[in-house]
């Protein structure tokens, strides 16, 4: 019998090993996940679609099928999908009222990979509208609260996933990252979050790339090894739209090798000259000292990229992709853009996207290709860049409002809060947030580590080394009750 206390203390790899060993059943693990969700969801609101009954039915089938458990080492494990990826037969709102009655008729490629591995999907997690901001407070599906303090944001856009994992509903959950959306929620909720290299993992949909290759899918997790195990499920065996980066046969099997002595550069200045809170700077400096104590060579660096033109180029690409998504839906519903039930900033983004010319689109992509080359050259003399994830600790709920009447203030706050993560979506490099610090008030502070394209295994090995040297709390044991 798997007790809830035992469930909360284990990661997905350990729970799945217990299933295969016969220590407990898939039904027991699934019931623990659902019971925890029912206990904390009224406080955090991380799950927007419950698939509990179907998941329990699937769990019963798995328990009576030895063949099913052969699909992967994680077969039968209860899993949550972010509501930006589609699961056939379940609602697919993408955090927007524009899709409030929409049901998915296919599962996206990454979800199909999870299903092929035997994962048991028991719900969909909250996201801001189309994943477009740094907090998770969509009008369509409501506010998600940070389990560490319910007055604060989980980050975005994988805020529902991060809240669920931090609250102990599941030790790992699917997430996506188009500008920081794995790393930012991981930082805000005290979790590990790796954005894989472009080209390593399954593309998001059957139409082509996602946000011109800037957006990738993976997970947020309590442990590093869960991240490695789930990366094994979604990694590609041959190149698809993009070159295939080097990768081991199994990231999990390779995990645990002590990394060689690395050259690590600390980035202590904001790339767009915004102020950085001491809590975030202290996290980077202390991470640098920890790395030095482990035998790595650490020094301050100046980042080689001029962020201004790059962020402008990325905005043009994202705006165009959002217009493409919104335009297809409003044509389907026979609406005009100004009639669409979308949030204020989304409407502005879509309108800007409609105005991007083909030449501007190609120029933006060319600028990102040039940035890739610059970063590849830089990493010949610097293995890892360490920086803040955000400029401040988790924001209070309501501080960053996509539907604000003052879009100038919203834009200023967005720029003030962010700046470090999105560049690596443009260049396609792997980048991770590790929960190595806490603020003076006890809120999690993530530290970002970024390597060269294709260095995913190196990042995981470094993360594992840091996890062993400075373990972090896996989850919030006693989530507050909502007011």
Buried (B, 14 or more C-beta within 10 A) or exposed (E): EBEBEBBBBBBBBBBBBBBBEEEBBBBBBBBBBBEBBEBBBEBBBBBBBBBBEBBBEBBEEBBEBEEBBEBBBBBBBBBBBBBBBBBBEBBBBBBBBBBEEBEBEBBBBBBBBBBEBBBBBBBBBBBBBBBBBBBBBBBBBEBBBBBBBBEBBBBBBBBBBBBBBBBBBBBBBBBBBBBBBBBBBBBBBBBBBBBBBBBBBBBBBEEEBBBBBBBBBBBBBBBBBBBBBBBBBBBBEEEBEBEBBEBBEBBBEBBBEEBEEBBBBBBBBBBBEBEBBEBBBBBBBBBBEBBEEBEBEBEEBEBEBEBEEBBEBBBBBBBBBBBBBBBEBBEEEEBEBEEBBBBBBBBBBBBBBBEBEEEBBEEBBEBBEBBBEBBBEBBEEBBBBBBBBBBBBBBEBEBBBBBBEEBEEBEEBBBBBBBBBBBBBBBBBBBBBBBBBBBEEEBBBBBBBBBBBBBBBBBBBBBBBBBEEBEBEBBBEEBBEEE
